[in-house]
Structure formats: C-alpha cells, structure tokens
Amino acid sequence: MKRFGIAALLILAVSGSQAFASEFTEKYESALEANDMILQQQLLEENKAKLPDEVNALIKEGLSPDTPKEARQGKFFLAETLARAYKDFTGDVELLKAVKKRSFDAQLSAPVRPTAVNGVHTIEMPTATDSVKNVFKPDNIVIKKGETVKWVNTDAVAHIFSAMPVISAGSFSSKSVPAGGAFEYKFEKPGEYFYLCFIHHAMVGKVTVEE
C-alpha cells in the first residue's frame, strides 16, 4: 500500500464524485491540514456524539465501488482518526476495530472458497514480476474450522507474516519463510484472520474460518 502524508490523505479523502462532506468533517480536515491541535480537540469534543455516524459514513463511502481506488485510503484515514478519538472519549474500541477491518478488506480481492486437498489449503507467495510482486495468492479465502492453510514461498526473497492483533480472531506468526520454504497453520477457531508481511507492508491477506 502506497504511503501518503497527512496533506495528501486529506486531498484523497475529499476527492471523487460522491465525496463525504459534512460541515464537521470539512472543519476537522481544515484543522488537521493546519496542524491546529486545539481546534481539532474542540471539534471532536463538541461532536463526539456524532462520531459513529461520521465514521460509518466514511466507511461506507470507502467501500463503495463508486469511490476511486486512490481516494479510499484517505476515507479510511479520516474514519480511523475519528474512531480513535471516539475510543478515547468513551473507551469503546468496537468502532475503531470496524474501521481497521473494513480498511483491510478494501485492499483485498473478493473472497474465494478453495477446495482443500487432504484438509490443506495452499496459498502461494509467487515470484515477483514487473507488474506484480509481494502478494499472497489467493489473498482472501474462506475455509472450514479445523482445516490447515499452507503458505508456500516460490518468491526469491523471504517473507514473514503474522495475524494482526486486536482485529483478528486469533494469532499466528510464520517467523521467516525463506525462498523455497513453507509455513502451515491449522485454524481451530472460527472468525476473521487478517494478516500481513512485516517485511513488505503492502502484502496483505485474510482467512475467514467458518464452523
């Protein structure tokens, strides 16, 4: 995932044909861009009861097929910023978790239900090409409880990946998987497992485990 500065993220957040533009969000964006911490805090405190609605609207737009791909990161940046403030005000972390999950989902392909071979699903980390590199293939799978996923590294470089804390149903870590190596994990607990490579942060994947 390409990295942007705050100013660039704000530009992306308001771009697109259906940009979210409540009066609060416009004022908050201006305060962020000006690095006016006092005004940011004042706006958040005055509008804290509205934050869930603001966040949910940004999530909805970020996931909309009508939102240009380059604008999605800005939408989720604003949504996460507001959700984090809401957590600080209320102690409720669920809104922030929802933003992180949906932001992660926006980076993935549509989910697939592969057929297990002897209870094992294989995900490849393929050799990089000029157009595609540092990916899990497939990157978004749905499996059954008790099945195993095997990640096979056919790339020329090592990868190390782990389930994301807080938003995943459980934890797993591959440690380092060298070129030609593999890592297996048996999923015993239903839920969503979001993971990424800690060497290549744009390399993300998800395993959804059903009963």
Sine and cosine of phi, psi and omega as CSV:
sin_phi,cos_phi,sin_psi,cos_psi,sin_omega,cos_omega
0.00,0.00,0.77,-0.64,-0.02,-1.00
-0.92,0.39,0.62,-0.78,-0.01,-1.00
-1.00,-0.08,0.64,-0.77,0.01,-1.00
-0.78,-0.63,0.44,-0.90,0.16,-0.99
-0.98,0.21,0.17,-0.99,-0.04,-1.00
-0.87,0.49,-0.69,0.72,-0.02,-1.00
-0.87,0.49,-0.68,0.74,0.00,-1.00
-0.91,0.41,-0.63,0.78,0.02,-1.00
-0.90,0.44,-0.60,0.80,0.02,-1.00
-0.93,0.38,-0.62,0.79,0.06,-1.00
-0.89,0.45,-0.68,0.73,0.01,-1.00
-0.90,0.43,-0.58,0.82,-0.07,-1.00
-0.91,0.42,-0.53,0.85,-0.06,-1.00
-0.98,-0.19,0.08,1.00,0.03,-1.00
-1.00,0.09,0.22,-0.97,0.02,-1.00
0.98,-0.21,0.34,-0.94,-0.11,-0.99
-0.96,0.28,-0.35,0.94,-0.05,-1.00
-0.81,-0.58,0.71,0.71,-0.08,-1.00
-0.87,0.49,0.68,-0.74,0.05,-1.00
-0.96,0.28,0.82,-0.58,-0.14,-0.99
-0.57,-0.82,0.83,0.56,0.11,-0.99
-0.94,0.35,0.37,-0.93,0.00,-1.00
-0.86,0.51,-0.66,0.76,0.02,-1.00
-0.88,0.48,-0.73,0.68,-0.05,-1.00
-0.89,0.45,-0.66,0.75,0.03,-1.00
-0.87,0.50,-0.70,0.71,0.01,-1.00
-0.92,0.39,-0.64,0.77,-0.03,-1.00
-0.93,0.38,-0.64,0.77,0.06,-1.00
-0.87,0.50,-0.68,0.74,0.01,-1.00
-0.89,0.45,-0.65,0.76,0.02,-1.00
-0.92,0.40,-0.63,0.78,0.06,-1.00
-0.89,0.45,-0.73,0.68,-0.04,-1.00
-0.89,0.45,-0.57,0.82,0.01,-1.00
-0.99,0.10,-0.06,1.00,-0.06,-1.00
0.84,0.55,0.60,0.80,0.00,-1.00
-1.00,-0.03,1.00,-0.01,-0.08,-1.00
-0.91,0.41,-0.58,0.82,-0.03,-1.00
-0.91,0.41,-0.72,0.70,0.01,-1.00
-0.92,0.38,-0.62,0.79,0.05,-1.00
-0.84,0.54,-0.76,0.65,-0.03,-1.00
-0.91,0.42,-0.64,0.77,0.02,-1.00
-0.88,0.47,-0.71,0.70,-0.01,-1.00
-0.90,0.43,-0.65,0.76,0.01,-1.00
-0.91,0.42,-0.70,0.72,-0.01,-1.00
-0.91,0.42,-0.65,0.76,-0.02,-1.00
-0.94,0.35,-0.41,0.91,-0.11,-0.99
-0.87,-0.50,0.34,0.94,-0.11,-0.99
-0.88,0.48,-0.51,0.86,0.02,-1.00
-0.94,0.34,-0.39,0.92,-0.02,-1.00
-1.00,0.01,-0.18,0.98,-0.14,-0.99
-0.85,0.53,-0.68,0.74,0.03,-1.00
-0.85,0.53,-0.66,0.75,0.02,-1.00
-0.91,0.40,-0.66,0.75,0.02,-1.00
-0.88,0.47,-0.71,0.71,-0.02,-1.00
-0.90,0.43,-0.73,0.68,-0.03,-1.00
-0.89,0.46,-0.59,0.81,0.04,-1.00
-0.91,0.41,-0.65,0.76,0.02,-1.00
-0.92,0.38,-0.64,0.77,0.05,-1.00
-0.88,0.48,-0.74,0.67,-0.02,-1.00
-0.85,0.53,-0.69,0.72,-0.01,-1.00
-0.95,0.32,-0.59,0.81,0.03,-1.00
-0.88,0.47,-0.53,0.85,-0.02,-1.00
-1.00,-0.02,-0.15,0.99,-0.05,-1.00
-0.93,0.38,0.69,-0.72,0.06,-1.00
-0.90,0.43,-0.27,0.96,0.03,-1.00
-0.99,0.16,-0.21,0.98,0.02,-1.00
-1.00,0.09,0.83,-0.55,0.02,-1.00
-0.83,0.56,0.60,-0.80,-0.06,-1.00
-0.81,0.58,-0.64,0.77,-0.05,-1.00
-0.94,0.34,-0.27,0.96,0.00,-1.00
-1.00,-0.02,-0.29,0.96,-0.11,-0.99
-0.88,0.47,-0.66,0.75,-0.05,-1.00
-0.88,0.48,-0.61,0.79,0.04,-1.00
-0.91,0.41,-0.63,0.77,0.04,-1.00
-0.87,0.49,-0.73,0.68,-0.04,-1.00
-0.95,0.32,-0.50,0.87,0.08,-1.00
-0.87,0.49,-0.74,0.67,0.02,-1.00
-0.91,0.42,-0.68,0.74,-0.01,-1.00
-0.88,0.48,-0.69,0.73,-0.01,-1.00
-0.92,0.38,-0.62,0.78,0.04,-1.00
-0.87,0.50,-0.71,0.71,0.00,-1.00
-0.94,0.33,-0.61,0.79,0.02,-1.00
-0.92,0.39,-0.59,0.81,0.03,-1.00
-0.91,0.40,-0.64,0.77,0.05,-1.00
-0.90,0.44,-0.66,0.76,0.02,-1.00
-0.88,0.47,-0.64,0.77,0.06,-1.00
-0.88,0.47,-0.67,0.75,0.00,-1.00
-0.90,0.44,-0.59,0.81,0.00,-1.00
-0.96,0.29,-0.67,0.74,-0.21,-0.98
-0.93,-0.37,-0.31,0.95,-0.11,-0.99
0.99,0.16,-0.01,1.00,-0.02,-1.00
-1.00,0.07,0.91,-0.41,-0.06,-1.00
-1.00,-0.06,-0.15,0.99,-0.12,-0.99
-0.89,0.45,-0.62,0.78,0.01,-1.00
-0.90,0.44,-0.67,0.74,0.02,-1.00
-0.91,0.41,-0.64,0.77,0.05,-1.00
-0.89,0.46,-0.64,0.76,0.00,-1.00
-0.89,0.45,-0.66,0.75,0.04,-1.00
-0.88,0.47,-0.74,0.68,-0.04,-1.00
-0.88,0.47,-0.65,0.76,0.01,-1.00
-0.91,0.42,-0.74,0.67,-0.06,-1.00
-0.94,0.34,-0.53,0.85,0.10,-1.00
-0.90,0.44,-0.65,0.76,0.04,-1.00
-0.90,0.43,-0.71,0.70,0.00,-1.00
-0.84,0.54,-0.59,0.81,-0.06,-1.00
-0.91,0.42,-0.30,0.95,0.00,-1.00
-1.00,-0.01,-0.14,0.99,-0.15,-0.99
-0.98,-0.18,0.33,-0.94,0.16,-0.99
-0.96,0.28,0.18,-0.98,0.07,-1.00
-0.88,0.47,0.58,-0.81,-0.03,-1.00
-0.91,0.41,0.56,-0.83,0.05,-1.00
-0.81,-0.59,0.40,-0.92,0.03,-1.00
-0.90,-0.43,1.00,0.10,-0.04,-1.00
-0.95,0.32,0.33,-0.94,0.04,-1.00
-1.00,-0.01,0.81,-0.59,0.00,-1.00
-0.97,0.26,0.58,-0.82,0.10,-1.00
-0.94,-0.33,0.93,-0.36,-0.08,-1.00
0.83,0.56,0.63,0.78,0.04,-1.00
0.98,0.20,0.17,0.98,-0.06,-1.00
-0.85,-0.52,0.76,-0.65,0.12,-0.99
-0.97,-0.23,0.66,-0.75,-0.02,-1.00
-0.94,-0.33,0.77,-0.64,0.13,-0.99
-0.89,-0.45,0.78,-0.62,-0.04,-1.00
-0.99,-0.13,0.59,-0.81,0.21,-0.98
-0.94,-0.33,1.00,0.00,-0.23,-0.97
-0.97,0.24,0.29,-0.96,0.08,-1.00
-0.86,0.50,0.70,-0.72,-0.02,-1.00
-0.92,0.39,0.57,-0.82,0.12,-0.99
-0.86,-0.52,0.02,-1.00,0.02,-1.00
-0.89,0.45,-0.52,0.86,-0.08,-1.00
-0.98,-0.19,-0.41,0.91,-0.05,-1.00
-0.70,-0.71,0.79,-0.62,0.09,-1.00
-0.45,-0.89,0.40,-0.92,0.03,-1.00
0.81,0.58,0.90,0.43,0.03,-1.00
-0.70,-0.72,0.39,-0.92,0.22,-0.98
-0.99,-0.16,0.68,-0.74,-0.05,-1.00
-0.71,-0.70,0.93,-0.36,-0.09,1.00
-0.96,0.28,0.34,-0.94,-0.07,-1.00
-0.98,-0.19,-0.04,1.00,-0.10,-1.00
-0.50,-0.87,0.99,-0.16,-0.08,-1.00
-0.84,-0.54,0.42,-0.91,0.07,-1.00
-0.88,-0.47,0.81,-0.59,-0.05,-1.00
-0.75,-0.66,0.04,-1.00,0.03,-1.00
-0.99,-0.16,0.50,-0.87,0.08,-1.00
-0.81,0.58,0.70,-0.71,0.02,-1.00
1.00,-0.04,-0.12,0.99,0.04,-1.00
-1.00,0.05,0.34,-0.94,-0.06,-1.00
-0.93,-0.37,0.60,-0.80,0.12,-0.99
-0.93,-0.37,0.73,-0.68,0.03,-1.00
-0.89,-0.46,0.88,-0.47,0.07,-1.00
-1.00,-0.07,0.83,-0.55,-0.05,-1.00
-0.93,-0.38,0.83,-0.56,-0.04,-1.00
-1.00,-0.08,0.98,-0.18,0.09,-1.00
-0.98,-0.18,0.19,0.98,0.06,-1.00
-0.98,0.19,0.11,-0.99,0.00,-1.00
-1.00,-0.07,-0.06,1.00,-0.03,-1.00
-0.80,-0.60,0.32,-0.95,0.01,-1.00
-0.98,0.22,0.44,-0.90,0.11,-0.99
-0.73,-0.68,0.55,-0.84,0.08,-1.00
-0.70,-0.71,0.83,-0.55,-0.09,-1.00
-0.69,-0.72,0.35,-0.94,-0.09,-1.00
-0.41,-0.91,0.47,-0.88,0.10,-1.00
-0.91,0.42,0.62,-0.79,0.00,-1.00
-0.97,0.24,0.77,-0.63,0.03,-1.00
-0.92,0.40,0.31,-0.95,0.05,-1.00
0.96,0.27,-0.77,0.63,-0.11,-0.99
-1.00,-0.07,-0.21,0.98,-0.01,-1.00
-1.00,-0.06,0.44,-0.90,-0.01,-1.00
-0.95,0.32,-0.32,0.95,0.01,-1.00
-0.27,-0.96,-0.06,-1.00,-0.06,-1.00
-0.85,-0.53,0.54,-0.84,0.18,-0.98
-0.43,-0.90,0.43,-0.90,0.01,-1.00
-0.58,-0.81,0.73,-0.68,-0.06,-1.00
-0.99,0.13,-0.27,0.96,-0.28,-0.96
0.83,0.55,-0.49,-0.87,-0.06,-1.00
-1.00,-0.04,0.79,-0.61,0.06,-1.00
-0.95,-0.32,0.97,-0.24,-0.06,-1.00
-0.95,0.30,0.20,-0.98,0.10,-1.00
-0.83,0.56,0.77,-0.64,-0.04,-1.00
1.00,0.06,-0.08,1.00,-0.03,-1.00
-1.00,-0.07,0.01,-1.00,-0.01,-1.00
-0.48,-0.88,0.31,-0.95,0.03,-1.00
-0.62,-0.79,0.68,-0.73,0.00,-1.00
-0.84,-0.54,0.55,-0.84,0.08,-1.00
-0.55,-0.84,0.75,-0.66,0.03,-1.00
-0.99,-0.10,0.82,-0.57,-0.07,-1.00
-1.00,-0.06,0.94,-0.33,-0.04,-1.00
-0.99,-0.16,-0.26,0.96,-0.09,-1.00
-0.89,-0.45,0.81,-0.59,0.03,-1.00
-0.90,0.44,0.43,-0.90,0.04,-1.00
0.67,-0.74,-0.09,-1.00,-0.01,-1.00
-0.98,-0.18,0.73,-0.68,0.03,-1.00
-0.86,-0.51,0.94,-0.34,0.02,-1.00
-0.99,-0.15,0.75,-0.66,-0.04,-1.00
-0.63,-0.78,0.36,-0.93,0.04,-1.00
-0.51,-0.86,0.33,-0.94,0.05,-1.00
-0.99,0.12,0.77,-0.63,-0.03,-1.00
-0.99,0.13,-0.11,0.99,0.12,-0.99
-1.00,-0.03,-0.65,0.76,-0.03,-1.00
-0.85,-0.52,1.00,-0.10,-0.18,-0.98
-0.92,0.38,-0.31,0.95,0.05,-1.00
-0.99,0.15,-0.06,1.00,-0.06,-1.00
-1.00,-0.05,0.98,-0.17,-0.14,-0.99
-0.80,-0.60,0.41,-0.91,0.01,-1.00
-0.43,-0.90,0.19,-0.98,-0.02,-1.00
-0.51,-0.86,0.68,-0.73,0.13,-0.99
-0.86,-0.52,0.84,-0.54,0.09,-1.00
-0.97,-0.25,0.83,-0.55,-0.07,-1.00
-0.96,-0.29,0.85,-0.53,0.01,-1.00
-0.96,-0.28,0.37,-0.93,0.06,-1.00
-0.89,0.45,0.00,0.00,0.00,0.00
